[in-house]
């Protein structure tokens, strides 16, 4: 299967998807490209793997992590109520958009921040969407870099320590040289129900 990203065409191998899927199902960590930057991912319900992933990037908790989902419908299953303003923004926003949620549901407490929050993003990348739809559950994810250091703008910027700490490295888009950027991040203020952009 071929896909296009920023004008470039990339070959997406079904074997690559299946290997990543088996790794997630067997409690492993994958290194994969997203619609933002290269990231590490695992099954959010596997507590041991979540902790291993956080140790790999030297994070003491899930602050800075995201949960990736393939669709708006999948996101709505993880929140008690999605405010109409957020739903409209998610529907029409063209850049990758992450929503910081204060009251998630159906997610283990071990992947929440100390404040009980989680950031959730609907993926746009074809590989990610296909993988998540096949996995049939969200993926816990962090940027593929050591905490406090610059995020990797391409596969070539990822340290050998990170690569060696993974159980499967996705081949798709490894040769891409376009600089990736983190998503826009937004939350809804509980005080006045206004949208707050935390990262633009």
C-alpha positions in Angstrom: 0.0 0.0 0.0 1.3 3.5 -0.9 0.5 6.7 1.0 1.5 10.3 0.6 2.9 12.6 3.2 3.8 16.2 2.5 4.0 15.4 -1.3 6.2 12.3 -0.9 5.0 8.8 -1.5 5.8 6.0 1.0 5.3 2.3 0.8 3.4 0.9 3.7 4.1 -2.8 4.2 1.3 -5.0 5.6 4.1 -7.1 7.2 5.4 -4.0 9.0 1.9 -3.3 10.4 1.5 -7.0 11.5 4.8 -7.0 13.2 4.0 -3.8 15.1 0.6 -5.2 16.0 2.1 -8.5 17.4 4.6 -6.4 19.4 1.8 -4.4 21.0 -0.3 -7.5 21.7 2.7 -9.3 23.3 3.5 -6.5 25.6 6.3 -4.9 23.6 7.3 -1.3 22.7 7.2 -0.1 19.1 9.1 2.8 17.5 6.9 4.3 14.8 6.2 7.5 12.8 3.1 9.5 13.5 1.5 12.5 11.9 3.7 14.6 14.2 7.1 13.1 15.2 8.6 9.7 15.7 7.2 8.1 18.8 7.3 5.1 21.1 4.1 3.2 21.8 2.7 0.4 23.8 -0.5 -1.1 25.1 -1.8 1.3 27.8 -3.3 -1.6 29.8 0.1 -3.3 30.2 1.4 -1.6 33.3 4.9 -3.2 33.2 5.4 -2.1 29.6 4.2 1.4 30.3 6.7 1.7 33.1 9.5 0.2 30.9 8.6 2.8 28.2 8.8 5.6 30.7 12.1 4.4 32.0 13.5 4.3 28.5 12.8 8.0 28.0 13.6 8.8 31.6 10.3 10.1 32.6 9.1 9.7 36.2 5.4 9.8 35.2 3.1 10.1 32.3 3.4 13.9 31.9 4.1 14.7 28.3 2.6 11.3 27.1 -0.4 10.9 24.8 -3.0 8.3 24.0 -3.5 7.8 20.3 -6.8 6.9 18.8 -7.9 6.4 15.2 -11.1 8.5 15.1 -13.4 11.0 16.9 -15.7 8.2 17.8 -12.8 6.3 19.6 -11.9 9.5 21.4 -15.4 10.0 22.6 -15.4 6.6 24.2 -12.5 7.7 26.5 -14.2 10.8 28.0 -17.3 11.3 30.1 -18.5 14.1 27.9 -16.8 15.9 25.0 -17.8 19.5 25.0 -19.4 20.7 21.6 -16.6 23.3 21.2 -13.9 20.6 21.5 -15.8 18.3 19.2 -16.2 21.0 16.5 -12.5 21.9 16.8 -11.5 18.3 16.4 -13.7 17.8 13.4 -12.5 20.9 11.5 -8.9 21.3 12.6 -6.5 20.4 9.9 -3.3 20.2 11.8 -2.7 17.3 14.3 -4.6 18.3 17.5 -4.2 16.9 21.0 -6.9 17.4 23.6 -5.9 17.5 27.3 -8.7 15.7 29.2 -9.3 16.1 33.0 -11.7 13.2 33.5 -10.8 10.3 31.2 -12.6 6.9 31.4 -11.8 3.4 30.4 -8.1 4.2 30.8 -5.7 2.8 33.5 -4.8 5.3 36.2 -1.1 4.3 35.6 -1.0 6.3 32.4 -2.5 9.5 33.8 -0.5 12.5 34.9 -0.2 13.2 38.7 -3.1 15.6 38.2 -5.2 12.8 36.8 -5.1 14.1 33.2 -4.3 12.5 29.9 -3.6 14.0 26.4 -5.5 12.3 23.6 -4.9 12.7 19.9 -6.7 11.5 16.8 -4.0 10.3 14.4 -4.0 11.3 10.7 -1.1 9.2 9.5 -2.2 6.2 7.4 0.1 3.7 9.1 -1.0 4.8 12.6 -4.7 4.8 11.7 -4.5 1.3 10.2 -2.5 0.0 13.2 -4.9 1.5 15.7 -8.0 0.2 13.9 -6.5 -3.3 13.8 -5.3 -3.2 17.4 -8.8 -2.1 18.3 -7.7 -0.1 21.4 -5.7 3.1 22.1 -1.9 3.2 22.1 0.0 4.9 24.9 2.7 7.1 23.3 5.6 9.4 24.0 8.0 11.3 21.7 11.0 9.0 20.8 13.6 11.1 22.8 15.0 11.4 26.3 12.9 13.7 28.5 14.3 17.2 28.4 16.0 16.8 25.1 14.8 18.0 21.7 12.1 15.8 20.1 13.3 13.8 17.0 12.4 15.6 13.8 13.2 12.5 11.7 14.2 8.9 12.2 17.9 9.8 11.8 17.6 12.0 14.9 16.6 9.2 17.2 19.3 7.9 19.6 20.6 4.4 19.4 19.7 4.0 23.1 16.0 4.6 22.2 16.1 2.3 19.1 17.8 -0.5 21.0 15.2 -0.3 23.8 12.3 -1.1 21.5 11.0 -4.5 20.5 10.0 -3.4 17.0 11.1 -0.5 14.8 8.7 0.3 12.0 10.3 0.7 8.6 7.7 2.9 7.1 8.9 6.5 6.5 12.4 6.0 7.9 13.9 7.7 5.0 11.7 10.8 5.3 13.7 14.0 5.9 10.8 16.4 6.5 11.0 17.9 10.0 8.2 16.6 12.2 6.5 18.9 14.7 4.4 18.3 17.8 0.7 18.7 17.6 -1.3 21.7 18.7 -2.6 21.0 22.2 -5.8 22.4 23.7 -8.1 22.0 26.7 -11.4 23.4 27.8 -11.3 25.6 30.8 -13.6 24.3 33.5 -14.1 27.9 34.8 -15.5 29.7 31.8 -15.6 26.8 29.2 -13.2 28.7 26.9 -10.7 26.9 24.8 -7.1 27.2 26.0 -4.3 26.5 23.6 -1.4 25.0 25.6 0.8 24.4 22.5 0.5 26.0 19.1 
